[in-house]
């Protein structure tokens, strides 16, 4: 059954979990619950708008009783992909699964792979450490200027960064380094590689934000929801790192963002102003990076809580930008409990909240525990009456029964 759906907006809150999955023991110590644990840090976590959408119904959150009169539908989603990372989570959200998970090297690229990288590039490398947020340019910048050795940094995700000074590497050398490194690292299961320029001198090195970033990504192994919608004549817009996760998918426009504030501002503009088809339809997918990248991995629990509260303040503005026929899906790609040990993602259920002015759930808002993030892709395809399946279960009928 179609209802003349307009825009479908998917907002991914990177790194927001709502309690451990049954398979959490395979990914490290058990007991993670991102939302519940950060809620313990304050007298009351100020998330009234997200709570009205059902977020506080998904797990215990101190100070927030269960709300039986939510504004939209809610549930929690099981991650089916094995990666427990951004690339696996985003691609599952768009209907594709990884047959084999991309590998991570949080403690450094192994010596045998580094030897292959050095042999292929003809260069030695500095770093090979997991300290992207810890003054690495101060630590390695001067030695890089002296030796020309690129700085290689690993992360807790399937992502490696390489940094070179803009006075040491000409553009052809810069891109050759990237292509050579990607040929080696992708053969060993890496999902993404980013090569950056930095500038300055010993008095102060800084990442060159105006310079291009060479980005390399393993493509999805099957067509995604984005490609399906684009092929059906529905414009597709991607904001933030999601555009990297679905490289090769057909998209009308992609936008880079630096932080949550920039992403939300741009998202409001796209919802209001970006071209749609004649039926006023478009698909907008945006990823908010801060909770995961700035606070989750760095185990900054109070920073995480503050950032979630700041996000909550922006939800009403986002709703006002929508037309009556638009749909908003708020989800996450994985957990990242900042109160937990280590710096890695945590294996958790992730939230699902769905809002549209068309629906009034009337105490029938609970969508239960979904078996896969791909249920979102299946539901969006169903809402546009597209003849496509993503090996998942749509909850579209659950929602339209509440009209």
Secondary structure as UniProt FT lines:
FT   STRAND          7..13
FT   TURN            14..15
FT   STRAND          17..20
FT   TURN            22..23
FT   HELIX           24..27
FT   HELIX           34..39
FT   TURN            40..41
FT   HELIX           48..52
FT   TURN            53..54
FT   HELIX           55..57
FT   TURN            62..63
FT   STRAND          73..77
FT   HELIX           86..93
FT   TURN            94..95
FT   TURN            106..107
FT   HELIX           111..121
FT   STRAND          125..129
FT   TURN            132..133
FT   HELIX           136..147
FT   STRAND          150..154
FT   STRAND          159..165
FT   TURN            166..168
FT   HELIX           171..186
FT   TURN            187..189
FT   STRAND          192..201
FT   TURN            202..203
FT   STRAND          204..207
FT   TURN            209..210
FT   STRAND          214..217
FT   HELIX           225..231
FT   TURN            232..233
FT   STRAND          235..239
FT   TURN            240..241
FT   HELIX           242..245
FT   TURN            246..248
FT   STRAND          253..255
FT   HELIX           260..273
FT   TURN            278..279
FT   STRAND          282..288
FT   HELIX           291..296
FT   TURN            297..299
FT   HELIX           301..321
FT   TURN            324..325
FT   STRAND          327..331
FT   TURN            338..339
FT   STRAND          348..355
FT   TURN            357..358
FT   TURN            362..363
FT   STRAND          366..370
FT   HELIX           374..383
FT   TURN            384..385
FT   HELIX           396..400
FT   TURN            401..402
//
